[in-house]
């Protein structure tokens, strides 16, 4: 219910409750601005079309403007006009003619309409001197809405998936259900659509534990894209850090998102949000005035110290959020805590995360934001994942985040792609990546799960396209195929794009199995791109950020028999990972001899069945090797637990058969095949003796378990027979 603008009373209010807070009797409005001279609260009709009244916030406390409306209620539509100096050379860009959104707004209504009225300046002749623009922008702006936070979570409990068991599944809210015929048409592409039982049951059936959603914060469609008939599909253009984008709601009620989270939790699935706190949609000094710029530009953004008209652009998007400012840092951490406490999300993936650790001197592990997360009782308990790079100097920081953080590991992506493509000299780094990238992360007590391993993500080729295209095909983006990365480390297996050649198609399917197996059997936290499990294609587009259409949407009706077989294969891989703790160790594999246990945790094996020596590592033509992980070396804390299963992973990226001699192990003389990517349908009960020659098919992977005495062998046989029935469950489940 909105308030009656003709009978408004305004009280002093509270400066400590930033945003618009309803207390059951009225609404407290408060807005930080250190440099403003006056703030006007603007009230609108329920549609946001007509401005009804402006109310000057009566109080200013600790750089916060505030007031309380005792007659206001949830549903009140509002925004602000902020008065102050227009002095771009000093970093100030106040313009009360420009309506600005509340940074703490919990909901938005309407969409931005582009027009010259949005800009705080007017260009002079031929783009010369800028002058103050007096046109009103309210008609083009979305508006803020006061929300009722009440929601009954009933028996909701966070899944709290252990980090070593975490398997991430990255998806887009709209694209995942837009073409799903099992979802009611009016719910497709929405939070409600994603919450449908059939959708959640499918995700759960894969065995993944955590769903990572591409940005859902309110964002802006770029004018350049709209002029081309395109749209900002991915949503990395945030304008509201507390509000979910209206485009993802079927009902318009904030409770729809809460219900979705509750349904995922009920299925044991975590919800992780991809968040963009490094920049906003306002762009550089020539960008529009939508929120932060018009509220307090000099506080919210990093500006060039000696030319404060201009922005520091470490993000490559025009501006950089200034987390060195205490109030801006507070806003970001308040936002994160809101999504945890009010929306019950389970973690965050931070876009261009290096920005968040930047201080005046560059990236700092002890920066204010990173320290805040580490000591915060809420933030320190959820999953924090950094994209550990940005576009600024010293921006590549993979492995450099502090304890408690996980990081996207693009070194894993590039190495695994290159190895399976057949590139020379990749064996040493491939071994490091499979072992958890200890060279990057084994410091300060960090664990292997800190490395988030991925082969594909939203940005780049899908798995199918990675093995089907040598080159990007981004013509639909209308940038003359100049956008997107040209160094994809992809290989089309002999034909560019779809083909009827059965040999090429068979090789492509095997390569998909190789890549997925490497991902799921490597130490670290695996992340799977939604649709890769059945071979979704973007038709060679490796930068589909602007394609809100069939190029990006998951086409459930296009799944082939090969796709269904790949889905089942993926399920089998995840079941194996969860059933075999040795595939997700709590300690890094070091290959160092442990005299107490008289064993090495991992031994690298050459094709002759013996431990690799320097000559092997230096052989650029070596493309087949084995990773022997000894179950006797696994410990838990200071106590020895029962020996785990000993495993052998053999990879062969050579194009032809390689004779690989199976190594010896203590306690037995037979290896049991669990996975063979060359023959995925073979029964998991075939055994081979140590010392025998295994014919490794060209471009294939084997996972084998040692048949030893005692409990490990019983575990192995149980897993093998359950895999045959398609029902293997994690040990202890």
N, C-alpha and C positions, 0 to 999 in steps of 0.2 A: 504494500500500500504506500503510495506517495503522499507527501504532505500537502496541505493547503497553503500555497504560496502567498495568499492574501492575508494570512493571519499568523505570521511567523514571529516567534520569540527567539532570541539568541542569548545564551549565557556564556560565561567565561570558558568552561570546558577544561580539558586535561591535556597537557602537552606531552605526556608520556605514552599515550596511546596513538601512535602514528596511523594515519589512514582514516577510514570511516568506520566507527565501531558502534554498533547498536547494543544497548544494555537492557532492552526490554521496555524502556520508557522514552528513550530518545536516542539521538545519534551524536557522537562526539566526532568532530572533524579536526584533523591536525595535519600540518604540512611543514616539513623542514625547508627552510631557505635562509641561509646566512646573510644574503646580500639583498633581499627584497625590501621594498619600502612599504608595501601593502599587499594583502592577499584577499581576493574576492571569491567567495563560494558561489557558484552559479547553479541554480536549480532549474531542471527541465521537466517537461511533461513526460509521462511514462514511455513514450516512444523515442524520446531524445530529440524530437524535431523542433521544439519551441522552447526558447529560454524564458522562464517564467519570472525569475527574480535573481538579483545579485545581493549577497550579504557579505559585508566586510567582516572578516574574522577579527574578533575584538581584542584578542590577547596575543602577546609575543613573549615566549619564555624559552630561554636557552636555545635561541635560533629556530624555534618552532612556533608557527602561527596556528592558533587553535580557537575553537568555539564549539558550543553545544546547542543543538536544536532539540528542545524537549518534545516537539511535535513530529519529528521525523521518524521514519520507520523503514524496515526493509522494503526494497523496491524503489526507494528514492533515487532519482537519476541526477547526477551532478558532475561537475568538473570545476576547474579553477581558472581565474585570470590573475596573473601575478605582475605587480607593478615594481619597477626598479629602473636602474640606469641601463640605457642601451649604449654600451661602450665596448664594441667588439675588440678593440685594441687592448682593453683591460680584461677581456674574457667575459664581459657581461652582455647578455642578449635578451634582456627582459622586454616583453612587448605585450601589454594587456589586451591588445586586439586579437591575440592568438589564444584560443582556448587550450588549456593543457590538462592532460590526464593525471590523476592522482597516482603516484608511483606505488602506493600501497592498496590500490583498489582491488577488491576481491572478485569483481566481475565487470565485464564490459558489455555494452550494447551497441549494435550498429557496426558498420565497416567504414574505414577511411576512404574518402573520395578525394582524388588528387585534383589540385587546382592551385593557382598562384597565391590564393589567400592563406595557404598553409605556411608560407615563408615569411620570416620576420623582416626581410629586407626586400627592396626593389632594386633591380639592376639598372645602372645608369646606361647611357648611350653606349652601344657596342660592348656591353658587359663591363663598363667602367665602374666608377665609384658606386658604392652601395648606399642606399638611403633607407630610412626607417619606413616600414610598410604599415599603413593604417587600416587595411582591409580586415574585416572580421572573418575568422576561420570556423566559427561554431557550426555552420551548416555542413561543413565537410568532415567534421570530426566524429569519431565514436565517442561514447560517453561512459562514465563510471556508474555502477549500480551498488547501492548499499545491500548487503546480503544478511540473511539470517543464518548464522553458523550452526544452528541446532540440527543434529542428525543422530539417530540412534544406531550405533555401531553393533549393538547386540553382542554376539559372541566373537566379534572380530579379533583375531590374534595374528600378529606378524609371523610369517613362516620362519623368519630368522634362519635362513639357510646357511649352513656352515660355509665359510669361504672356500674351502677345498672341494666342496661338493657343488659349487655354483656353476651352472651352465647357462649362459646368457643368450637370449633370443631377441634380436633387434627388429622392431617392426614400426610401421607408420599407422596411426590410429585410423585415418581415412582409407588409405590404400589397402589395408589388410582385409577389410570387410566390404568394400565398395562393390565388388563383383561376386560376393558370396551369396548364392541363392538360398542358403539355409538361414540367412538373416532376413527378417522382415524388411521390405524395401524402404520403409520410412525410417529405419534405424541404421541402414548401411552407412558406413563412414563416420560413425559417431561413437562416443563412449558407451552408449547403450548397446550399440551393435557389437562392440568388442566384448561386452559383458554377457552376450548370449551363451547359453550352456553349450551349444554345439561348437562354438568357437573355442571356448575355454577347454572343453574336453579334448579337442584336437591338439591344442598346444600342450596340454598336460600329457597326452599320449606319446609325445615325442620324447619325454623324459627331461626336457629343459626345466630349470628351476626358477628362472628370473626373466621377466619380460622387460626389455628396455624400449621405451617409447621415444620416438623422435619428438622434437620440441612440441609441447602442448601449450606453452605460455602464449598469451595474446601477442600476435605479431602483425606486421604490416606487409601488404603486397607491394612490391617495388613498382614504381610508376613506369620504369623502362620495360618491365615485363608485361605489364597490363597493356601498354601501347602496342606490343607485339602480339597480343592475344594469348599471352602465357600467364603464369602465376607463380608465386613463391610456394612451391609444394612442400619443401622440407620444413620451412618455418624458422630458419635461423636468422630472424630479423625481429627480435623481441622488442615490445613496447610496454609490456606489463609483467612484472615478475611475480605477482601474486594471483593473477587472473588466468584461467584457462581460456583458450581462444573460443569465441562464440561459434565458430564454424564446426566445432567438434561436438556440439550438443544437439541432441534430437529434441530435448524437452526445454532447454534453456535454463534449467535449474542446476545449481552447483551440486546438489545432491546426486545428480546423475553420475558425476565422476566418482563421488564417494561410494556409490553403489557398485560401480565397476571395480574399484579397488577391493571392496568387501568380497565380491564374487571371486576375484583372483585369489585373495587370501584363503577363502574357503576351499579352494582347489589346491592350496599349498604352494601357490605361485607368488613370487615377489614382483613388485612393480618398481622399476627404476626409471627415472626421468632424465632425458637428455636436456640439459639446461644451458642457456646462453647468457652468462653474466659478464662477458668480456666486452660487449659493445651493445648499442641500441640501434633502433631503426631510424634515428635522426641523422645519421650520416655525418659528413664533414661540415665545414663552415658554410657550404652552399646548400645544406640540407634543410628540411622543414622543421618547424617548431611544433612539437607534438606533446612533449612532457618535460623531461629533464632540462633541456636547453632553455626553456622558458621559465623554469622554476628556480634554477641556480646553476647556470652553465659552468661557472668557474669552480664549483664544488664537485659536480657530478662527473666531469670529464677531465682527462689528462690533456693539458694544453702545453704548447711549446713555451718554455720558460721566458724566452726573450721576444716571442711573437705570439702573444696570447689570443690573437685573432684565429690562430690555426691550431688544429688538433694533432696530438700524437697518434699515429695510426699504426700501432703494433698489431692490429687485428686484420688489416687489409680491407676493412669495411668503412673507413672514414673516421671513426672515433674509437676511443678506448675508455672504458669505465674506470674511474679513479678510485680504486679500492684502498688507496693510501689515506683517503679522507675518512675520519671516524664515522660520520653519518652515512656515508655511502657504504662503508663496510658493514655498518649496522643494518642497512636496508637489505643487503645481500644475505647476511646471516639470518635476519628476521624472515626473509622469504623462504630460505631453506627450512628453518624451524616450523614455519607455517605449513609447508607441504608435508613435513613429518608428523607434526602434532595434530593438525586439522584434517589432512587428506590421507594420512597413514601410509605414505609412500615409503619405500624401503631403501632408497639410495638414489644417487645422482651420477650422471656422466657429464663432466664439465667440458663444453666446447672450448677449444683453444685455452686449455687450462693453465698454460704457462702465464697468461695474462694475470691470473688470480694470484700468482706468487710474485708479481713484479712490484718492486719498490723503486725509489728514485734512481738507484744504482743498477737496476736490472733484476733478473730473477733471483729470489732469495728464499731458500728452504725455511727460513725463520720469518718470512713475511707475515704481515698482520692477518691476512685471511687464512693462511695455512695454519698459523698458530691458533687462531680462533676455532677452527674445526677440530683441532687436536684436543683442546681443553673443554669444548662444549659438551655438556652431558647428553644432548640429543644427537648432534652431528657426529660425534665420535663413535656412536653405536650403529650407524647405518653404513651402507656401502658407498664409498667415495671413489670415483673413477675419473682420472684425468686424461684428457687428450693432451699429451705433454709437449705441445709445440704451439707457436704462434708465428707471426710474420715479422716480428721485431728482431733487433740484434740479440744474439744469444738465445734465440727462441726455441731451439730444439733441445728438450730436456728429458728425453726418455731415460728412465732409471734414476732421475734426480729428485723425485718427490719424496717427502718425509715418510716415516713409518705411519702405517694406518691407511695409506693410499694404495690403490691399484692404478695401473696406467695402460692405456692402449699401446701395444707393442707393434709398431709398424715394421720393425726389423724382422719380427716373426713373419709377418705377411709377405714381405719382399723376398726373404730367404726361401720360404717354402714354395712360393710361386716360381722363383728362379730355379730351384732344385728340380722340381717336377717338370719344368719346361725342358730340362736337360742341359742347362748352362754348365760350363766347366768351373771347377775349383770351388764348388759350393758345399762340399762335404764338411769341412771344419765348422762353418757357421751353422749349417743345418743341424749338426750334433748339439751345438750350444742352444739353439732354439728349442729343440725337442727336449732338452734337459731342463728347461725352465728359464733360460736366459740369465743364469747366475752371474755372467760377466756384467750384466746391467743392473740386476736387482739384489744380488747377494751382499747386502750391506745393512748395517744398523738394525740387525735382527729381522729384516723383512723376509717374507716367505714367498715361495714360488707363486702363490695365487696373486701376487702383486703384478705379475705379467698377464695382462688380458690379451690372449692370443686370438687373432682373427686372420682370415684369408680374404674375406670380402666384408663389406659394410655398405651402408646406404650410399656412400660416396665412392664411386668406381663401378667396375663390372660386377654383375652377379656371378655366381659360381658357374652357371651354364655359359655365360658369355665369355668368361675367362678362358674357357677351353674351346670356344667357337669363333673367336675373333682375334686377329692380330692387331687390328687398329680400331680406334673409337669411331662411332658412327653417330655423331651428335647433331646432325643436320636439323632435327626437329627443334633444337634450341635456338635456331635462327642467329647463330654467331659464326656462320661459315665453317663450322666444325673446328673452330679455333679454341673453344673452351674445353675444359676437362684435361686430365693428365694424359700425355702421349706415351709415357713410360709405364705401361701397365704390366709388364712382365707376363704377358698372356701368350697363348699359342693356340691357333685354330685347328691343330691336328691335321691339317692338309686341305682345308677348304674354308673360305671366309663366309661365316654365317650358316644357316640351315643347309643341309645336304641330304640326299637320298643314299649316299654311299654307306653301306652297312659297316664296312671296316672302320671308316672314320667315326661313325656314330658309336661303335663299340669302344673305340679308343677313348672317345670323349667321356663316355660313362665310366670307364675305368679310371680316367684321370680325376673325375669328380669323387670317386670312391677313395682314391689315393689322398686327395686334398682333405676330404672330411676325416679320414682315418688319422692322418697326421695331426689335424686339429684336435681331435678327441683323445688321442693317445699321448700327446705331449704334456709335459708338466706345465702348470699354470692354469689360468681361468679361460676356458674356451668361450668364444662368442660366435654364434651362428646367425647369419642374415636370413630373415624370414623368406621362405620360398626357395631357398637354396636346397632344402631337403628334398625337393621334387624337381629342381631344375628350372626355376622361373627365369624368364628372359626379359631383358629390356631392349632387345633387338640391337645390341651393340652400343647403346647409349651408356656412357660411363659417367655422366654428370646430369642426372635426371632431376635436378633441383627445381626445375621450372615446369615439370610435366605432371600436372594433376589430371591424368587420363590413363588410358590403357597401357601406356608405356611403363608407368610406375605401379599401377594397381596390380595386386595379386590376382591372377586369372585362375580361379579354381576349376573352371570347366575345361581348361586346356591341359590339365594334367594327363600325361600319357601313361601307358603301361610301364615304360622305363622310369617315369617319374614316381609312380607308386612303388616300384621296386627300390628306388633310391631312398624313398621315405622310410621304408621298412629297414633298409640297411642303416640309415642314420639312427633309427631307434635302437638298433642292435649295438651300434658303437657307443651310444650314450649309456645303455644298460651295462655294457662292459666297463665303461669308465667308472660308473657308480658302484659296480660290484667288486672292483679290484682296487683297493686303496693304494696299491703301489703305483697306479697311474696318476694319483693326485697326492703325492707325498707332502708332508708338512715341512720337509727340509730339502734344501737344494742338493741335487746330485753333483758330487765333486770328482768322482773317479779316483779319490785318494784311498789308499789302503788303510783299513782300520785294524790295527794290531790286536785290539781287544777282542774284536769279533772275528778276526782273521778272514776278512772279506772286503771286497770293493763294492760300493753301492751300485756303480754302473761300470761296465766294461764295454769298450767299443771293439767290434769284431769285424775283421776283413773277410773277404769271400773265401779264404782258406780255412776259416773257422778258428783263427787265433787272434789274440789281441793286436790291435792296430799299433804300428810303430810310426816314427817320424816320417819314414818314406811314404807310408800310406797317406798320412795327413797332407803331405806335400804334393801328392799325385793329383794334378788338376783333372785328369781323366777318370778318376775314381768316382763312380756314381752308384755303387752298391755297397752297403755296409749294414752291420747289425748293432742294435743297442740292447745289451744284456743287463737287465735290472735285477739284481740279486735280492730275493725276498728275505734272506737271512740278515741283511744289513739294515732292515727297517726297525726303527726304534720309536718309542713314544715317551717323550720326556726323559727322565733318568731311568726308566724301567724298560726292560726288554719285554716286548709282547710276543705272542706267538708269531713265528715266521710267516711273512706274507708269501704269496705266490711269486715264483721267479718267472719273469717274462722275457721274451726275445722279440724285438721289433726289427724286421728286416725291410729295408727300403731299397728299391732298384729303379733309378730314373734312366737307366740305359735303355736304348730302344729295342734291344734284343735280350734273349735268355742269358742269364748269368748263373753259373753253377756255384751255389753257396753251400759250404760245408757247415753243418750244424755243430755248434760248439758243445763242449762238455760242461756239466754242472755237477755240483755236489749233491749226492743223495738219490741219484737215478740216472737213467740213460735214454729216456724217451721224451720227445716234444709233442705236445698236442696242439694241432692247428685250431685257432679260434676265429681268425679272420684271414681271408685270402681275397684281395681285391680283384685278382684276375678271375677268380671263380667264386663269386659271392654266395652262390647257392650250395656250395659243397657242404657236406655234413661236418659238424664240428667234433667228430670223433675219430678223425684220421690221425695216426701217430707216425712219427719218424724217429729213428734212433740217432743219438748223438754220433757224430762222425760221418753220417751218411750225407750224400750230396743232394741238396734240394735244388730243383730246377726253378729258379726265380724267373717268372715270365717278365718280358720287357715291360717297363713302367708298371710296377706292381708293388704291393706291400703285404707283408705277412705279420700277423700277431700270433705268437706261439707261447704256450705255457709249459713249464717244466713239470713233469710227473715225478714228484718226490714222495717220500714217505710222510705219514702223519697227516695233520689237519690240512695243509695246503693242497694236497692231492684231492681230498674230499671236496674242498671248495671248488677246485678246477672242474671236476666232473659234474658237480651240481650246476655250475654255471654253464658248462657245455650243453648239458641236456635241457636246461631251461631255455637256452638260446634256440635250440632246435624247436622247442614248443613256442618260441616267441614270448616267453614269460619271465625272463631273468629279472630278478629284483636286487637292489643293492643289499649287500650283506648287512644283516642287522635290522632290515626294514620290517 
